[in-house]
């Protein structure tokens, strides 16, 4: 038998699902309350129900993790501590978190509470995991896109627990980095309200209508041994929106095969076809795949045809209901009672190694109908919904005693309560495991300022106190050359991959400008081969700083001792002042998120360097799967220079999808650009340090027109008074600046 232990983690959208998970053998359950959970449309739990579930779970030696895995607005932040406090006091085992402000708040307020980094944090490797470990995180739920090799690296090199999905629906985009539903319909995935636009049909450029963004459901039963051997600590089943039958059925099957393998790891591992058939009849979306564990992307992972659901087989449902739903799991206890006239009644209960004895009222001599063993057993044996069932109950009585029914009930009640208390005390010894204390996260230890080699940038190491400075971010060589022609643009953010693709880029940088190197949106193990090139660029002295998109890049910069300025893009979220304050302590400038409206932005402190995006095609999703490879072929293999593809929705809106073949990810952009020129008057009053124009899929002509327009708007035209006809695009969006998300 293997000594390796793995946790089977089941979902619960309501109390019935929680009980089903416990009955079916889950080691732990993750669930959401009425606030802060990333499944806003699940039944979810009241605080009272969570406390009841904690008592039940801990009685059976199981654990409960609370999902606080949404981004939290400043107006909601004040309720966080009062919400978590009673659950923490009741023994909550851990919290799954996305928001960095929430993470820091919980870490400071609730000592010993396990903090788990949600898959919504998009942790894609060792660097990001190591950074969060410094903040006191003890478990990582990495991006679903990671391979077994990448997961093994995180586990071995950081020592953190790793929790991975093994079954259920899969998002097309990197979780936490998708604004598709948010921008199109105002229902944000970062708030648990995704409308699932990736499940809709789209026409490709050959006008074939298919479902290129809809992934098959994950099913990993055949590869459980490989997952266990990779060092995964917790196997997570997706499905907080699913039924109790789904939760119980899937949990029971995975429980069976995890135990089978761990009991005899040397034995040939096989999955019974009946079990596979049963699990496939429990709400599977069209077809199944084993996720990204053995592939980076693949056409076989995508449904293409309409992603309907297989029906739930009635016989399978009946079997699940009979075995796991109709009656709850109970702990078997042995009891012994002694009731004799003139003596206090005594009841002993024993479960496993726990034994309790209580005494009650003194039995009196019977006047006419003495209690016999049958009567006493019947009255003491009524354990009801206590969580216990008698496996054995012996009665010692003199046959001449009497006690009121009320006294016998009280004797039983006190004995059960004391037994439960002792079991919970025993289980508590291993239940709340202290996370490691947060390490010092002041990054000044690796940020010793150095003078840039370029004399024109000699002041770059000092904080810039300008306000409302117009800056430009470019992703193509043509955009860079165009932006360079504008004397009014002093700072330019340049995509780092330009220097890998175009040999002339470095010679195009001007001595009187300030350039920032912009690292990739997705930073995974395949990116490591380019790190030496990035480091040489940063060491060259031609850059005043670097802009990062994720915590992977921040920790990498710490490790190489980068001494320049570090700024974050909007993909590192600062939705509240706690997050903003923390990030501002780590970074020289923070870019505000795209999903907050003007009222929500107004309450965020501007007492620090902040960047605000005025213009750009918003990336709706970043994905490991490749639209072009799915529908046609891989352009990296054919050597094609054209890295754009197009999808058309039901309303004839055209989405541009770019392929980043250096790091192998796709970006799907909105159909029209964000432009806040009509809101500029109010934005300028906030005195943000930097106002940014982002260029991605624009050509040189479009780039020049937009820069010219904004320079003219800020220098010569009354702010906010420009008519829409003067803007270079007929169609554009204000994004969430006016509407926001729920």
N, C-alpha and C positions, 0 to 999 in steps of 0.2 A: 504493500500500500504506500502511495506517495504521501510525504509529509507536507506537500504543497497545498495551501489553502487558497481558494478563490471565493470571492463574494458574488452571489447571484442577486442582482439588484432589479427589482420589478417596479413598474409604474403604478400609480393609483390616482385616478381623477376624482374619486369619491370614496366614501367609507366602505361601500360594498366591494369596490376593487381592492382596497387595502386588505380587507378580510380574506378575499380570494387569493391574494398574493401570499399572505401568511399561511393559509391552508395548503397552498400548492408547494410550499417549501422555499420561498424567497428568504435569503439571509438578511436582506435590507429592502426598504421601500422608499422611493422618492415621491414626494407629493408637494402640492402647492396650496397655500392658504388663499385667503380672499384678496390679498394684495401681493404685488411684486413678483408674481409667477409668470413664466413664459408660455402658459397655456390659458389665456384669459377666458376661453370658451369651454374649458373643462368644468366639471361640477365643482371641483375644489372643496376645501375643508374650512369650516369655521375654526377658530382657535380652540374652542371646546372640543371639537372632534379630533383635532390634532393631539390635544392632551390625552384624550381617551385612547387614541391610536398609540401614543407613546407608551402608555401603561400596558396595553396589550402586547405590543412589540417587545418591550423589555421583559415582560413575564416569560416570553418564549425565547429570550436571548437574541432577539432580532434588533435591527437598527432602523432609524428613520432620518432621512435627509430632507430638509426643507428647501424648496426651490425659491430663491430670491434672485432669479436670473434674468431680470429685465434691467434696462437702463432707467434710472429714477430721476424724475424732475425735481427741481429745488422745492417746489410747493408740496411735494410728497415726502421729502426727506425727514421732516420732523416726526412723522408717524412711525419711522423705521424701528427705533429702539423700543417704544411702547408695544409695538407689534411682536417683536422677537422676545422681549423680556419674559413673559409668562411661559413661553415655549422652552426657553433656555432653562428656566427654573424647574420645569417639568422633566428635564433631562434630554432635550433635543440633542441628537448625536452629531449633526453637521448641517452646514448650509452651503448650497450650490449658488455661486455668485458670478455675475457678469460685470457689474459696475465697479470700477476701481475705487470710487468714493464709498460705496456700500461696503466693499471689502475692508477698507481701512477703518471705517466706523465700527463694524462688527468686531474686528480684531482688537480694537481698543476698548470696546464696551463689554465684551463677553469672554473673559479669560478661559482658555481651554476648549472653546468651541471650535470644532473642526471646520476649516474653510476649504471648500472645494472650488477650483476654478472651472466654471462652466465651459462646455464646448462653444458657447456663444463668445467666449474670450478669444477664440481662434488661435489657440496655442499650437504652433506647427513644428516645434522642435525643442532641442535641449536649451537653447538660450532663453527663450521665453519662460520655460518651466523653471529654470534656475533663477530668473528674476523674481518670479512670483514666490518661489521658496523663501527668498529674502524677506518677503512681506508677511510670512507666516502661513502661507498656503501649504497644506499637507497632502492634497490630492489634485491631480490634473485630469480633466476630461478633455483630451486633446481633440483637435479637428478630426472629423470623421474621415478626412481624406488621407490620413497618414498610413504608411505601410507598416508592416510588422517590424521591419528593420528600424524605422524611425521611432516607433513606440518602444522597442527594446532599448534604444539609445537613451531615451528620456528616463526610463526606469533605472538603467544601470549607471548613468552618469550623474543623475541628480538624487537618487534615493527616494524620490517622491512616489507615492502611490499613483497608479494609473488606472483610470476607469474608462472602458471603451464600450461602445454600442455593439451588440451582437445580433440584434433582430429588430425589424420594424421599418417604418418609412424613412427615406433618406432625402435630405435637401440637395438640390443641384448646386447651390452656392455654398461657399464657406460660411458656416453659421456665424451670425453676429456681424457679417460683412455684406449683408444683403439688404438693399433698400428698394427692391423691385415692387413689392406690395405697398410699401410705404409711399413711394413717390407717385405710383400710378393711382392708388385709391385711398391713401391716408391710413391704411391699416399696417402698422409697423411690426415686422418680425422681432424687432428689438423690444417690443412691448407685448409679445405673445399674441398678436392679432393678425398674423400673416393670412392673406386671402388666397395664397397659392397660385399666383399667375404663371408659375413655371409648369403647372399641370395643364395649361391651356394649349390649344393648337396654334402652330405658327407655320407660315409658308416659307420655304427656302428660296434661293434665287432661281431655282428651276420651277418655281410655283407648285411644288409638292407640299401639301398640307399634312404635317405630321406633329409629333409631340417630342421635339428634340431636347427639351429641358426637363423631362419627367423621368426620374430614375426609378428603377425597379426597387422593390423592397429588399432589405437586407435579410439574409438567412445564412447562418454560419454553423449550423449543427454539424455538418460533415468535417469542419476544420477546427473543432474545439481543442483537440490536442495541440495544434500549432499555436493557438491563441494562448493557451495555458503556458506552453513552453516559452512564449515570448515574454513572459513575466507580467502579464496583465493581472491586476489585483482584483478588479471588480468588473463583472460582465453585466452590461446594462441593456435592458429591454426597453425599446421605445414604445410609447402608447398611453400617455395620460388622457387621451381623448377616447380610448377604447373601452369596451365593455368588461364586466367582471369575468365573463366566460373567456374572452381573449386573454386577459391577464393570467387567469388560472391555468388555461390550457398551455400557453406558451411557456410560462414559468415551470410547470410540471415537467414538460418534455426536456427543457434545458437542465433542470435539476437532475433528472434521471441520467443524462449522458455526462454531465460533469462528474457526478458521483461514480458512475461506471468507470470512467477513465482514471480518476484519482485512486480508486480502489485497486485497479489492475493496469497500471500504465504500460506494462510490457505486452499486454494482450492486444491482439489485432482489434483496432477500433472500427466498428461498423454501426451504421444507423439503420434501424429496422424500417422497412418501407412503410409499414403501417403508421409509425410515428411521424415519418416525413409527410405522408398523405394527410394525417390528421392536422398537422401544424399548417399545412398549405391551405386547409379549409377554414382557417381562422383569419378572415379579413386581410388577405394578401392582395396587394395592388398589382394586378395583371400577371406579374411574374416575379422571379426572385434572382438575386445575385449575392455574392459574398462580400460586397463592398469593395473598398480600396486596399484591403490588406495585402493583396497579391498583385495589384496593378495600379498604375498611376491614373489611367483613364482607359475607357474602352467603350466601343459602340454597344457591346453586349450588355452594358449596365443600363442602357436607356430603353424605355418602352417603345418609343416611336409610334406604335398604335395607341388608340385611345386608352388611357390608364384607368380602366374600370376596376372593380373589386370582385374577387371570387366570392361566391356565396358561402355562408356558414352552414356546413352539413348538419342537419337536425340530429343525426345519431351521435355525432361528435359533441354537439352542444349538450345533449341529454347526459352523455357520459360525464362531461365536465361538471355539470350541475349536480349530479348525484355524488360525485367524488369530492368536490371542492366547494360547492356553493350552498347546497342544502343544509349542511351542518358544519359548524366551525370546529377547527382543531382545538383539542382540549389536552391539558396536562394530566396524566394518570397519577393519582395519589393513593397511597395506602393509609387506611385509617383504623384506629383502635379506640374504642370507647369503654369507660367503666362507669356504671351507674348502680350504686348500692345504697340502700336506705341508711341515712345518718352520715353519708360521706358527700363531699363536694363532687359533682359530676366532672368527669375528666375526658378530654378528647385529644388524641394525638394524631397529627397528619404528617405524612412523610412523602416528599418528592425528591427523587434522586438522592443527593447527600444532605438535603435540607429537612430538618425535623423540628416541629413545634408542638408544644403541649399547653393546653389552656384548661383552666378549671372554671366551673360555673356554680350555679346554686346547689345547695345541699339537697339531695333527694330525700323525700319523706316516705314513711311506710305507707303502702297502699291500703286504702280502706276497703275497696271491693274489687277493682280491676287493675292489678299491677302491670307494669310495662314488661313486655317480653322482648326477646332479641329481634323478632320481626318488626315489631312496632318501632323500636328504637332505630333500627337500620333504615326503615322507610322514612322516618322523620329527619334523621341526620343525613340521609343520602340525597336530599334535594339540593344539589349544588347550583341549579339554575344556570345563569349566564356568568358564573364566576370565572370561567376559564379552566376549571378543573372537572375531572370525572373520577369517581372511585374505581380503582382497579381491584380494590379489596377493602372490605370493612368488617372488622370483627368487633363483637360486643360482649363485654363481660358484665353480667348483671345477676343479682341475687333472686330475681323473680318475684320480689316482694316490694318493689320500689315504685314510686310515682314522681313524675315531674310534669309541670304544665308544658304544653306545646311551645308556648312563648319562650320558656326557659331553654328548651332544646334548640330552638331556632337561634337564640342568642349565642348559645354555646358553639353551634356550627358557624355562625357568622364571624365570631371573634377568632375562631381557629383558622378559617379561610383567610381572613384579613391579615392575621399574623404570618401565615405561611406565605402569602403573596408578598408581604413586606420583606421577609427574609430572602425570598428568591430574588426580588428586585435588588436588595443590598448585595447579594452575591454577584448578580449579573453586572451591577454597577462598577465592580472592580475593573472590568475590561471594557465597559461601554463607552465612557467618555475618555478618549485618549488625548492627552495633552499634545497639541501641535507644538512644533519647535518654536521657540521665541523668535519673533521677527528680528532679522538682522538689521544693522544700521543701513539705511537706504539713502543717506545723504551722498550724492554722487560726487561731491567735491574732491574725494580722495583720488579720482581718476580724471579730474578736469583742470589740471594745472595749465593755465593759459600760456599759449606760445604766440610769438609774433609771426604773422604770415610772411612768407618770403616776398610776396608782391607788396611793394611799398604803398600802393594805392589802397591796400586793405589793412593798413597798420592799426586802424582803430576798431577792427572787426571784433576784437576780443572784448570790447567794452559794450555794455548794454546800450542799445539804440533807443533814444528817448523821443524820436520823431513819432508823430501820430498821423494816421490816415495815409501812410505811404503806399502808393500804388506799386504792386509787384506782379511779376508774371511767372507762371510755371509752364515749361515747355517739355514736350515729349518727342519731338522730331527735329531733325537738323534744320529743315526749312523754317520751322517756327522759331528756333533759336536765332537764326540769321535775321529774321524779320524783327524780332523783339530787340535785337542789338541795335537796330537803326533808330530807335526812339531814345533820345537823350533824357526824356522825362522818366524813363524806367531805369532806376539805379540797381535794384536787386532783381536777380533772376534765379529761379529754382529750375535746375536742369536734371532731367531723368538720367540716372546713373547708367542705364543700359545704352544710352546714346554713345557713350565712350567705348562700349564693347562692340557696337555695330559700325560706327563711323570713325575712321582714322583722323578725319580733318576737324573733328569737334573741338579738340583741345586748342588747336591753333585759332579757333574762331572766338575764343573768350577775350574780351576787351579789358585792358588794364584799368580803365576808369569805372568798372562795374563791380558789383558784389555778387558772387555766385554761390549758390548752395547746391550741394549734391543731394539728389533725391533717391533714396533707396527703394527697392521693389515693393509692390503691394503685398506679395506673398513671399515669405522668406523661409524656405525649407532646405532640407539636406542637399538637394541638387543645386541650391544656390551657393553652397560652401565653396565650390570650385572657383567662384568669382571673387571670393572675399579678399584674396591677395591683391587683385586688380583694384577693388574699391579702396583698400587700405593705402595703396600707392597713390591713388588720386587724392585721398584725404591728406596724405603726408606731403604732397607736392607744394602745398602752400597757396594754391590758386583758389581754394574754396574758403569762404568765411565760416562755413558750417555745413551741417547736414540736416535733411528732413527725413524723419522716420515715419513708417506706417504701422508699426506693431512693436510689441515688447521684445520680440526676438532681436530686432535691430538695435534697440536700446542696450540690451545686455551685451551684445557683440561689441558695440562701441565702448562699453565699460571695460570689457576684457582686453581690448587692444590699447586702452589708455588714451582714447581720443580726447584731445584738449580743446577742440573748437566748440562753437555753439551747436546745440542740438535743439531742433524744433520738431514738433509733432504735426502730422496731418490730421484731418478730421476723422480718420478711421481709428484713432485712439480717442475714445469718447470722453468728453467732459460735459455731462448733462447737468451737473449740480456743483455747488461751490466746494463741496468736500472733494470731489474728483478734480476740480480745477485747481484747488489749493495744493493737493498732493502732486499733480502733474507739474505745476509751476515750480515746485521744489525740486523736481527732477530735470526739468527742461527749461530752455531759455525762452521759448515761445510756444504757446498752445493754439492750435487751430480749432475754432469752435465747430460743433457738429452741425449737420445739415437738416436735422429733423425737428429742431426747436423753432417755435414761432417768435415773433418780435417781443411779445410780453415775457416769454420764458427766457429769452436771451437777455432781456433788460435786467433781470434779477441776478444775473451772473456778474461777479465782481470783475471790474476792468483795472484793478490795482496791480496789474502785471502785464507782461508782454503777451498780447493776443493777436492772432491773425483771423481774418474773416474773409470768406470766399464770396466774391461778388458775381463771378461769371464762370461758367464751365458746363460741359456735358457731364451730368452726374453719372458715375458708375453705378448701375443698378445691382450688379452682382459680379463677384469674382469666383471663378470655378476652376477646379482641376480638370473636369471633363471638358472636352473641346468640341464645340458645335460643328466646326468645319470638318474635323476628323470623323465625327459621327455621320454627317450627311454626305461627305465626299471623300476626303483623304487628308493625311497629315502633311501640311506644307513644309514642315521642318525636314521631312524625309525626301520631299521632291525638290527642295531648294527654292521654292517660290518666294519672291520678295513682297508679294501682296499679302498683308496680314489683316485684311478686313473681310468680314463676312456680313450678311444681312438677313434678318428675319422680319417677316411681316405678320402683324397680328390680325385679328378678325375685323378690325376697324381700318385696315390699310395703313396703320402706323408702322414705320420702318425703324427697326433697332439695329444699330451697328454693333458688331461683335468683333473685337480685336483679339488676335492670337499673340501672346508673348511666348515665343518659342525658346527664348533663353532660359526662362524659369518654368516654362510649360504651364501657363494658366491663361484663361480667357477673361476678358472684361466685356460685359454687355452694358452699353450706354443707353441713356434715355433718348427718346426720339427728337426732343428739342432741348436747347441749352437752358440752363438756369441763368437768369440775368436779373439783377436787382437794381438796375439803373433807375427805375421808378421809385425805389425806396431809399435812394441814396441820401437824401437830406436827413432822414432820421438816423441812418447808419453812421453818418459822419459825426453826429452829435455824441456818439458813444466814445469817440477818440480811441479807436482800436489802433494798435501800433502799425499793423500791416493790413492792407486790403488787396486780395489776390485775384488775378484773372488766370484761370486754368485752361490750358489748351491741350487737347488730346487727339481728336479726329479731324480737326480743322486743317484746311490747306493754308498756304502762305497768304493768299488774298483775304481769306476770312480772318486770319490772325491779325493782319494789318488793320483791317476795318474795325475790329473790336477794340484793339488797343487805341487806335486813333479816336474812336468814339468816347471811350472812358477818359482818356487824357483831356479831350475837349470838354467833356461833361464836368470834370473835377476842377478845371482851371478857368473855363470861360462861360459855361452855361449855368444858370441858377440850379442848384442841386435839386433833383427830383422833379424838375419842370420839363424835362425833355419829352417830346412826344414819341410815341411808339414808332412812328414812321421814320424817325431819324436813326433808329437802331438798325444795325446791319441785317438782322433776321426778322422776318415777318412774324414768325411764331417763336415763342419762348415761354418759360415758366418762372414764376416766383418761388417755386419749390414749396417749402413749408414755412417760409418767412411770415406769411399772413395766416395760414390755416393751422399748421402744426399737426401733431398726431395725438390720438387718444392717450 
